[in-house]
Amino acid sequence: MAGSYYNVHCSDCENEQIVFGKAATEVACAVCGTTLARPTGGKAEIDHEIIETVESR
């Protein structure tokens, strides 16, 4: 079960953070705590801008 990692831009505080594309738990911004991604049972729903794919397997 491979997945991708994404560099996500938080629109609230301008922080950039790497998020796993199939996150099993809610992912919060490390700076302001805003939810960046929510699990859906498969590919995570990413609520903010994806800047780039960091790694794909």
PyMOL Python script that loads the backbone (N, CA, C, O; Angstrom):
from pymol import cmd

cmd.read_pdbstr("""\
ATOM      1  N   MET A   1       0.845  -1.180   0.000  1.00  0.00           N
ATOM      2  CA  MET A   1       0.000   0.000   0.000  1.00  0.00           C
ATOM      3  C   MET A   1       0.885   1.237   0.000  1.00  0.00           C
ATOM      4  O   MET A   1       1.317   1.712   1.051  1.00  0.00           O
ATOM      5  N   ALA A   2       1.136   1.728  -1.147  1.00  0.00           N
ATOM      6  CA  ALA A   2       1.982   2.903  -1.271  1.00  0.00           C
ATOM      7  C   ALA A   2       1.132   4.163  -1.204  1.00  0.00           C
ATOM      8  O   ALA A   2      -0.081   4.124  -1.408  1.00  0.00           O
ATOM      9  N   GLY A   3       1.772   5.253  -0.922  1.00  0.00           N
ATOM     10  CA  GLY A   3       1.078   6.529  -0.863  1.00  0.00           C
ATOM     11  C   GLY A   3       2.025   7.653  -1.205  1.00  0.00           C
ATOM     12  O   GLY A   3       3.223   7.440  -1.391  1.00  0.00           O
ATOM     13  N   SER A   4       1.486   8.837  -1.287  1.00  0.00           N
ATOM     14  CA  SER A   4       2.281  10.011  -1.609  1.00  0.00           C
ATOM     15  C   SER A   4       2.333  10.953  -0.418  1.00  0.00           C
ATOM     16  O   SER A   4       1.453  10.944   0.443  1.00  0.00           O
ATOM     17  N   TYR A   5       3.366  11.751  -0.387  1.00  0.00           N
ATOM     18  CA  TYR A   5       3.500  12.810   0.604  1.00  0.00           C
ATOM     19  C   TYR A   5       3.357  14.136  -0.134  1.00  0.00           C
ATOM     20  O   TYR A   5       3.867  14.294  -1.243  1.00  0.00           O
ATOM     21  N   TYR A   6       2.667  15.080   0.480  1.00  0.00           N
ATOM     22  CA  TYR A   6       2.420  16.368  -0.159  1.00  0.00           C
ATOM     23  C   TYR A   6       2.904  17.498   0.732  1.00  0.00           C
ATOM     24  O   TYR A   6       2.773  17.446   1.955  1.00  0.00           O
ATOM     25  N   ASN A   7       3.464  18.519   0.101  1.00  0.00           N
ATOM     26  CA  ASN A   7       3.833  19.743   0.792  1.00  0.00           C
ATOM     27  C   ASN A   7       2.593  20.627   0.739  1.00  0.00           C
ATOM     28  O   ASN A   7       2.188  21.064  -0.338  1.00  0.00           O
ATOM     29  N   VAL A   8       1.983  20.894   1.902  1.00  0.00           N
ATOM     30  CA  VAL A   8       0.717  21.615   1.984  1.00  0.00           C
ATOM     31  C   VAL A   8       0.950  22.990   2.601  1.00  0.00           C
ATOM     32  O   VAL A   8       1.679  23.129   3.583  1.00  0.00           O
ATOM     33  N   HIS A   9       0.321  24.000   2.011  1.00  0.00           N
ATOM     34  CA  HIS A   9       0.443  25.385   2.467  1.00  0.00           C
ATOM     35  C   HIS A   9      -0.772  25.727   3.318  1.00  0.00           C
ATOM     36  O   HIS A   9      -1.902  25.676   2.831  1.00  0.00           O
ATOM     37  N   CYS A  10      -0.558  26.073   4.578  1.00  0.00           N
ATOM     38  CA  CYS A  10      -1.654  26.473   5.470  1.00  0.00           C
ATOM     39  C   CYS A  10      -2.065  27.899   5.103  1.00  0.00           C
ATOM     40  O   CYS A  10      -1.250  28.821   5.155  1.00  0.00           O
ATOM     41  N   SER A  11      -3.323  28.070   4.737  1.00  0.00           N
ATOM     42  CA  SER A  11      -3.792  29.395   4.319  1.00  0.00           C
ATOM     43  C   SER A  11      -3.999  30.346   5.499  1.00  0.00           C
ATOM     44  O   SER A  11      -4.140  31.553   5.300  1.00  0.00           O
ATOM     45  N   ASP A  12      -4.018  29.817   6.718  1.00  0.00           N
ATOM     46  CA  ASP A  12      -4.213  30.667   7.890  1.00  0.00           C
ATOM     47  C   ASP A  12      -2.929  31.327   8.381  1.00  0.00           C
ATOM     48  O   ASP A  12      -2.935  32.503   8.744  1.00  0.00           O
ATOM     49  N   CYS A  13      -1.814  30.566   8.395  1.00  0.00           N
ATOM     50  CA  CYS A  13      -0.576  31.115   8.970  1.00  0.00           C
ATOM     51  C   CYS A  13       0.617  31.085   8.012  1.00  0.00           C
ATOM     52  O   CYS A  13       1.722  31.465   8.397  1.00  0.00           O
ATOM     53  N   GLU A  14       0.409  30.639   6.771  1.00  0.00           N
ATOM     54  CA  GLU A  14       1.446  30.591   5.740  1.00  0.00           C
ATOM     55  C   GLU A  14       2.501  29.509   5.970  1.00  0.00           C
ATOM     56  O   GLU A  14       3.507  29.484   5.261  1.00  0.00           O
ATOM     57  N   ASN A  15       2.301  28.621   6.934  1.00  0.00           N
ATOM     58  CA  ASN A  15       3.236  27.530   7.191  1.00  0.00           C
ATOM     59  C   ASN A  15       3.141  26.494   6.075  1.00  0.00           C
ATOM     60  O   ASN A  15       2.069  26.290   5.506  1.00  0.00           O
ATOM     61  N   GLU A  16       4.258  25.840   5.762  1.00  0.00           N
ATOM     62  CA  GLU A  16       4.277  24.721   4.825  1.00  0.00           C
ATOM     63  C   GLU A  16       4.618  23.470   5.612  1.00  0.00           C
ATOM     64  O   GLU A  16       5.546  23.467   6.421  1.00  0.00           O
ATOM     65  N   GLN A  17       3.863  22.405   5.371  1.00  0.00           N
ATOM     66  CA  GLN A  17       4.022  21.182   6.146  1.00  0.00           C
ATOM     67  C   GLN A  17       3.810  19.981   5.236  1.00  0.00           C
ATOM     68  O   GLN A  17       2.985  20.026   4.324  1.00  0.00           O
ATOM     69  N   ILE A  18       4.551  18.912   5.482  1.00  0.00           N
ATOM     70  CA  ILE A  18       4.417  17.696   4.693  1.00  0.00           C
ATOM     71  C   ILE A  18       3.341  16.816   5.319  1.00  0.00           C
ATOM     72  O   ILE A  18       3.342  16.571   6.526  1.00  0.00           O
ATOM     73  N   VAL A  19       2.408  16.338   4.465  1.00  0.00           N
ATOM     74  CA  VAL A  19       1.263  15.541   4.905  1.00  0.00           C
ATOM     75  C   VAL A  19       1.217  14.263   4.076  1.00  0.00           C
ATOM     76  O   VAL A  19       1.426  14.299   2.863  1.00  0.00           O
ATOM     77  N   PHE A  20       0.942  13.130   4.730  1.00  0.00           N
ATOM     78  CA  PHE A  20       0.790  11.859   4.030  1.00  0.00           C
ATOM     79  C   PHE A  20      -0.572  11.838   3.351  1.00  0.00           C
ATOM     80  O   PHE A  20      -1.580  12.187   3.966  1.00  0.00           O
ATOM     81  N   GLY A  21      -0.607  11.435   2.100  1.00  0.00           N
ATOM     82  CA  GLY A  21      -1.822  11.463   1.304  1.00  0.00           C
ATOM     83  C   GLY A  21      -2.907  10.509   1.764  1.00  0.00           C
ATOM     84  O   GLY A  21      -4.072  10.690   1.409  1.00  0.00           O
ATOM     85  N   LYS A  22      -2.552   9.493   2.551  1.00  0.00           N
ATOM     86  CA  LYS A  22      -3.539   8.548   3.070  1.00  0.00           C
ATOM     87  C   LYS A  22      -3.563   8.598   4.595  1.00  0.00           C
ATOM     88  O   LYS A  22      -3.577   7.560   5.257  1.00  0.00           O
ATOM     89  N   ALA A  23      -3.569   9.794   5.138  1.00  0.00           N
ATOM     90  CA  ALA A  23      -3.534   9.985   6.587  1.00  0.00           C
ATOM     91  C   ALA A  23      -4.716   9.290   7.258  1.00  0.00           C
ATOM     92  O   ALA A  23      -5.851   9.413   6.797  1.00  0.00           O
ATOM     93  N   ALA A  24      -4.459   8.568   8.331  1.00  0.00           N
ATOM     94  CA  ALA A  24      -5.495   7.829   9.059  1.00  0.00           C
ATOM     95  C   ALA A  24      -6.084   8.644  10.208  1.00  0.00           C
ATOM     96  O   ALA A  24      -7.108   8.270  10.779  1.00  0.00           O
ATOM     97  N   THR A  25      -5.436   9.757  10.544  1.00  0.00           N
ATOM     98  CA  THR A  25      -5.940  10.647  11.582  1.00  0.00           C
ATOM     99  C   THR A  25      -5.942  12.071  11.054  1.00  0.00           C
ATOM    100  O   THR A  25      -5.301  12.363  10.044  1.00  0.00           O
ATOM    101  N   GLU A  26      -6.651  12.945  11.722  1.00  0.00           N
ATOM    102  CA  GLU A  26      -6.694  14.339  11.324  1.00  0.00           C
ATOM    103  C   GLU A  26      -5.304  14.949  11.488  1.00  0.00           C
ATOM    104  O   GLU A  26      -4.631  14.722  12.494  1.00  0.00           O
ATOM    105  N   VAL A  27      -4.881  15.725  10.491  1.00  0.00           N
ATOM    106  CA  VAL A  27      -3.563  16.354  10.531  1.00  0.00           C
ATOM    107  C   VAL A  27      -3.754  17.845  10.770  1.00  0.00           C
ATOM    108  O   VAL A  27      -4.443  18.523  10.008  1.00  0.00           O
ATOM    109  N   ALA A  28      -3.134  18.351  11.842  1.00  0.00           N
ATOM    110  CA  ALA A  28      -3.242  19.768  12.191  1.00  0.00           C
ATOM    111  C   ALA A  28      -1.943  20.489  11.840  1.00  0.00           C
ATOM    112  O   ALA A  28      -0.867  19.893  11.852  1.00  0.00           O
ATOM    113  N   CYS A  29      -2.057  21.768  11.531  1.00  0.00           N
ATOM    114  CA  CYS A  29      -0.887  22.601  11.273  1.00  0.00           C
ATOM    115  C   CYS A  29      -0.050  22.673  12.549  1.00  0.00           C
ATOM    116  O   CYS A  29      -0.584  22.877  13.639  1.00  0.00           O
ATOM    117  N   ALA A  30       1.250  22.506  12.407  1.00  0.00           N
ATOM    118  CA  ALA A  30       2.151  22.513  13.558  1.00  0.00           C
ATOM    119  C   ALA A  30       2.281  23.902  14.186  1.00  0.00           C
ATOM    120  O   ALA A  30       2.699  24.023  15.338  1.00  0.00           O
ATOM    121  N   VAL A  31       1.928  24.948  13.441  1.00  0.00           N
ATOM    122  CA  VAL A  31       2.078  26.306  13.955  1.00  0.00           C
ATOM    123  C   VAL A  31       0.780  26.824  14.581  1.00  0.00           C
ATOM    124  O   VAL A  31       0.781  27.286  15.722  1.00  0.00           O
ATOM    125  N   CYS A  32      -0.332  26.746  13.829  1.00  0.00           N
ATOM    126  CA  CYS A  32      -1.566  27.372  14.326  1.00  0.00           C
ATOM    127  C   CYS A  32      -2.660  26.379  14.717  1.00  0.00           C
ATOM    128  O   CYS A  32      -3.652  26.774  15.331  1.00  0.00           O
ATOM    129  N   GLY A  33      -2.503  25.104  14.376  1.00  0.00           N
ATOM    130  CA  GLY A  33      -3.465  24.094  14.781  1.00  0.00           C
ATOM    131  C   GLY A  33      -4.647  23.899  13.841  1.00  0.00           C
ATOM    132  O   GLY A  33      -5.522  23.082  14.125  1.00  0.00           O
ATOM    133  N   THR A  34      -4.693  24.624  12.736  1.00  0.00           N
ATOM    134  CA  THR A  34      -5.767  24.468  11.756  1.00  0.00           C
ATOM    135  C   THR A  34      -5.703  23.073  11.143  1.00  0.00           C
ATOM    136  O   THR A  34      -4.611  22.550  10.915  1.00  0.00           O
ATOM    137  N   THR A  35      -6.840  22.472  10.877  1.00  0.00           N
ATOM    138  CA  THR A  35      -6.878  21.154  10.261  1.00  0.00           C
ATOM    139  C   THR A  35      -6.450  21.256   8.799  1.00  0.00           C
ATOM    140  O   THR A  35      -7.054  21.984   8.011  1.00  0.00           O
ATOM    141  N   LEU A  36      -5.396  20.514   8.448  1.00  0.00           N
ATOM    142  CA  LEU A  36      -4.904  20.500   7.074  1.00  0.00           C
ATOM    143  C   LEU A  36      -5.492  19.349   6.273  1.00  0.00           C
ATOM    144  O   LEU A  36      -5.754  19.496   5.080  1.00  0.00           O
ATOM    145  N   ALA A  37      -5.703  18.202   6.918  1.00  0.00           N
ATOM    146  CA  ALA A  37      -6.215  17.026   6.218  1.00  0.00           C
ATOM    147  C   ALA A  37      -7.089  16.199   7.151  1.00  0.00           C
ATOM    148  O   ALA A  37      -6.859  16.138   8.359  1.00  0.00           O
ATOM    149  N   ARG A  38      -8.104  15.560   6.554  1.00  0.00           N
ATOM    150  CA  ARG A  38      -9.014  14.690   7.305  1.00  0.00           C
ATOM    151  C   ARG A  38      -9.039  13.323   6.642  1.00  0.00           C
ATOM    152  O   ARG A  38      -9.029  13.228   5.414  1.00  0.00           O
ATOM    153  N   PRO A  39      -9.073  12.263   7.444  1.00  0.00           N
ATOM    154  CA  PRO A  39      -9.133  10.912   6.877  1.00  0.00           C
ATOM    155  C   PRO A  39     -10.503  10.638   6.267  1.00  0.00           C
ATOM    156  O   PRO A  39     -11.520  11.149   6.736  1.00  0.00           O
ATOM    157  N   THR A  40     -10.513   9.818   5.207  1.00  0.00           N
ATOM    158  CA  THR A  40     -11.781   9.472   4.558  1.00  0.00           C
ATOM    159  C   THR A  40     -11.928   7.963   4.396  1.00  0.00           C
ATOM    160  O   THR A  40     -12.904   7.495   3.810  1.00  0.00           O
ATOM    161  N   GLY A  41     -10.978   7.207   4.904  1.00  0.00           N
ATOM    162  CA  GLY A  41     -10.996   5.767   4.723  1.00  0.00           C
ATOM    163  C   GLY A  41     -10.114   5.329   3.573  1.00  0.00           C
ATOM    164  O   GLY A  41      -9.932   4.132   3.353  1.00  0.00           O
ATOM    165  N   GLY A  42      -9.576   6.257   2.856  1.00  0.00           N
ATOM    166  CA  GLY A  42      -8.664   6.014   1.731  1.00  0.00           C
ATOM    167  C   GLY A  42      -7.750   7.214   1.626  1.00  0.00           C
ATOM    168  O   GLY A  42      -6.997   7.514   2.554  1.00  0.00           O
ATOM    169  N   LYS A  43      -7.813   7.899   0.501  1.00  0.00           N
ATOM    170  CA  LYS A  43      -7.025   9.105   0.320  1.00  0.00           C
ATOM    171  C   LYS A  43      -7.589  10.211   1.216  1.00  0.00           C
ATOM    172  O   LYS A  43      -8.801  10.424   1.251  1.00  0.00           O
ATOM    173  N   ALA A  44      -6.721  10.905   1.930  1.00  0.00           N
ATOM    174  CA  ALA A  44      -7.147  11.957   2.853  1.00  0.00           C
ATOM    175  C   ALA A  44      -7.699  13.155   2.091  1.00  0.00           C
ATOM    176  O   ALA A  44      -7.273  13.444   0.973  1.00  0.00           O
ATOM    177  N   GLU A  45      -8.641  13.842   2.703  1.00  0.00           N
ATOM    178  CA  GLU A  45      -9.177  15.075   2.135  1.00  0.00           C
ATOM    179  C   GLU A  45      -8.313  16.221   2.636  1.00  0.00           C
ATOM    180  O   GLU A  45      -8.316  16.535   3.827  1.00  0.00           O
ATOM    181  N   ILE A  46      -7.574  16.844   1.726  1.00  0.00           N
ATOM    182  CA  ILE A  46      -6.659  17.933   2.095  1.00  0.00           C
ATOM    183  C   ILE A  46      -7.372  19.252   1.853  1.00  0.00           C
ATOM    184  O   ILE A  46      -7.780  19.552   0.731  1.00  0.00           O
ATOM    185  N   ASP A  47      -7.521  20.044   2.925  1.00  0.00           N
ATOM    186  CA  ASP A  47      -8.329  21.255   2.890  1.00  0.00           C
ATOM    187  C   ASP A  47      -7.592  22.499   2.393  1.00  0.00           C
ATOM    188  O   ASP A  47      -8.223  23.521   2.124  1.00  0.00           O
ATOM    189  N   HIS A  48      -6.295  22.424   2.271  1.00  0.00           N
ATOM    190  CA  HIS A  48      -5.506  23.597   1.892  1.00  0.00           C
ATOM    191  C   HIS A  48      -4.737  23.319   0.609  1.00  0.00           C
ATOM    192  O   HIS A  48      -4.797  22.215   0.068  1.00  0.00           O
ATOM    193  N   GLU A  49      -4.018  24.322   0.125  1.00  0.00           N
ATOM    194  CA  GLU A  49      -3.315  24.221  -1.154  1.00  0.00           C
ATOM    195  C   GLU A  49      -2.156  23.225  -1.103  1.00  0.00           C
ATOM    196  O   GLU A  49      -1.312  23.288  -0.210  1.00  0.00           O
ATOM    197  N   ILE A  50      -2.126  22.313  -2.063  1.00  0.00           N
ATOM    198  CA  ILE A  50      -1.001  21.383  -2.215  1.00  0.00           C
ATOM    199  C   ILE A  50       0.025  22.066  -3.108  1.00  0.00           C
ATOM    200  O   ILE A  50      -0.263  22.382  -4.262  1.00  0.00           O
ATOM    201  N   ILE A  51       1.219  22.291  -2.577  1.00  0.00           N
ATOM    202  CA  ILE A  51       2.266  22.977  -3.316  1.00  0.00           C
ATOM    203  C   ILE A  51       2.978  22.013  -4.252  1.00  0.00           C
ATOM    204  O   ILE A  51       3.216  22.338  -5.416  1.00  0.00           O
ATOM    205  N   GLU A  52       3.320  20.826  -3.751  1.00  0.00           N
ATOM    206  CA  GLU A  52       4.011  19.846  -4.572  1.00  0.00           C
ATOM    207  C   GLU A  52       3.893  18.464  -3.967  1.00  0.00           C
ATOM    208  O   GLU A  52       3.615  18.312  -2.778  1.00  0.00           O
ATOM    209  N   THR A  53       4.108  17.450  -4.808  1.00  0.00           N
ATOM    210  CA  THR A  53       4.215  16.079  -4.324  1.00  0.00           C
ATOM    211  C   THR A  53       5.660  15.863  -3.950  1.00  0.00           C
ATOM    212  O   THR A  53       6.553  16.053  -4.775  1.00  0.00           O
ATOM    213  N   VAL A  54       5.902  15.468  -2.711  1.00  0.00           N
ATOM    214  CA  VAL A  54       7.258  15.314  -2.216  1.00  0.00           C
ATOM    215  C   VAL A  54       7.813  13.954  -2.585  1.00  0.00           C
ATOM    216  O   VAL A  54       8.965  13.847  -3.006  1.00  0.00           O
ATOM    217  N   GLU A  55       6.999  12.902  -2.430  1.00  0.00           N
ATOM    218  CA  GLU A  55       7.457  11.550  -2.717  1.00  0.00           C
ATOM    219  C   GLU A  55       6.269  10.706  -3.122  1.00  0.00           C
ATOM    220  O   GLU A  55       5.197  10.795  -2.524  1.00  0.00           O
ATOM    221  N   SER A  56       6.458   9.898  -4.125  1.00  0.00           N
ATOM    222  CA  SER A  56       5.385   9.009  -4.575  1.00  0.00           C
ATOM    223  C   SER A  56       5.956   7.613  -4.733  1.00  0.00           C
ATOM    224  O   SER A  56       7.001   7.430  -5.358  1.00  0.00           O
ATOM    225  N   ARG A  57       5.277   6.631  -4.171  1.00  0.00           N
ATOM    226  CA  ARG A  57       5.755   5.245  -4.259  1.00  0.00           C
ATOM    227  C   ARG A  57       4.679   4.384  -4.838  1.00  0.00           C
ATOM    228  O   ARG A  57       4.873   3.179  -4.999  1.00  0.00           O
TER     229      ARG A  57
END
""", "prot")
cmd.dss("prot")
cmd.show_as("cartoon", "prot")
cmd.util.cbc("prot")
cmd.orient("prot")
